[in-house]
Amino acid sequence: MPFIEPTLRPFTRSDILGFNPGELGVYGLLKDKQWIYIGKGDIRIRLLAHLNGDNENISNQQPSHWVAEITDNYQDRELQLIDEYQPLCNK
């Protein structure tokens, strides 16, 4: 099952800071319709960490957009989305 509301947002500090702090769920990073990474946790904190280069493999792919889905069941949901999208950096 794809992201529930796949609204593409620019992968920029200002856009990420506009997301509510403390929201738990899953998120995806992509560039040119290619899924780069799907992760889980505090969405804002994790996206800022990726933007700051915490994972070289993700940084090298230069993500341009992100999507997020707030959910309590983020661990299982992450696995579903990874299976669906097969992102480059989750292999």
Sequence and secondary structure as in RCSB ss.txt:
>XXXX:A:sequence
MPFIEPTLRPFTRSDILGFNPGELGVYGLLKDKQWIYIGKGDIRIRLLAHLNGDNENISNQQPSHWVAEITDNYQ
DRELQLIDEYQPLCNK
>XXXX:A:secstr
   SS   EE SHHHHHTS TT EEEEEEEETTEEEEEEEEEHHHHHHHHHTTS HHHHHH   EEEEEE S HH
HHHHHHHHHH  GGG 
